Amino acid sequence: MPQEQPNTQETIQKRRDFVPKLMELNEKVLFGDIWERPGLSKRDRSLITVAALVALYRTNELPFHLACARENGISKDELAELFTHLAISAGWPCAMTAVNIAMEVLAETE
């Protein structure tokens, strides 16, 4: 399964060179506006984002957002609970794949 590239400055610059408008929107709208809105905390946004990525089986983006979730205060126990809950509502394969990805990400980042 393909993994999301780490967001190093080099990778970000390569993306800017390839799709400048998309990266402008990514930086200014997604992370500059949406993620900064006061209606939800970054912690809540991370929990929602990880849940959506798991349910939609968006495995390429999941490693980045799992790391963000940990930085935004989501505990390992909360992630485990999230995956367990999603196994029922989003499907067992989605949840189990997310568990495998999370174990890799957590092993690398902690």
ZIZI-V632886 format. One record per residue. PHI is phi in whole degrees, -180 to 180 (NA if undefined). PSI is psi in whole degrees, -180 to 180 (NA if undefined). OMEGA is omega in whole degrees, 0 to 359 (* if undefined). Layout:
PHI|PSI|OMEGA  PHI|PSI|OMEGA
This chain:
NA|133|181  -69|142|180  -107|148|176  -63|135|176  -66|144|175  -62|148|181  -87|64|175  -77|162|178  -58|-36|179  -64|-45|179  -64|-44|180  -61|-42|179  -66|-40|178  -62|-40|177  -66|-42|178  -60|-41|180  -66|-38|184  -81|-45|183  -134|73|187  -59|-42|182  -68|-42|178  -60|-43|180  -69|-35|175  -62|-45|178  -64|-41|178  -58|-47|184  -78|-42|185  -87|-42|184  -89|-58|185  -64|-62|184  -87|-24|181  -86|-28|182  -115|-64|187  -59|-50|182  -70|-15|182  -101|0|180  -64|145|185  -78|-10|186  -67|-26|177  -136|148|175  -75|161|175  -62|-34|177  -60|-49|179  -63|-43|179  -61|-40|178  -64|-44|179  -61|-45|179  -64|-44|182  -64|-46|179  -62|-43|179  -60|-44|180  -65|-43|180  -64|-41|178  -64|-50|184  -63|-34|180  -92|2|179  57|46|179  -96|72|189  -70|-25|181  -66|-37|182  -88|-15|186  -62|-44|181  -57|-46|180  -60|-46|184  -76|-26|172  -66|-44|177  -63|-42|177  -63|-41|180  -60|-44|178  -63|-42|178  -65|-29|181  -92|12|170  97|8|177  -79|125|182  -82|164|174  -60|-41|179  -63|-39|178  -68|-38|176  -63|-43|178  -60|-42|178  -65|-42|177  -58|-48|181  -64|-41|179  -63|-45|179  -63|-43|182  -70|-23|178  -58|-35|180  -80|-47|187  -88|-26|182  -110|-17|179  116|142|182  -60|-48|181  -60|-40|178  -61|-47|182  -67|-45|182  -67|-36|176  -64|-42|178  -63|-39|178  -60|-46|180  -62|-44|179  -65|-44|180  -62|-41|179  -61|-41|178  -66|-48|182  -62|-47|181  -65|-36|178  -65|-34|181  -81|-30|189  -104|-9|183  -128|NA|*
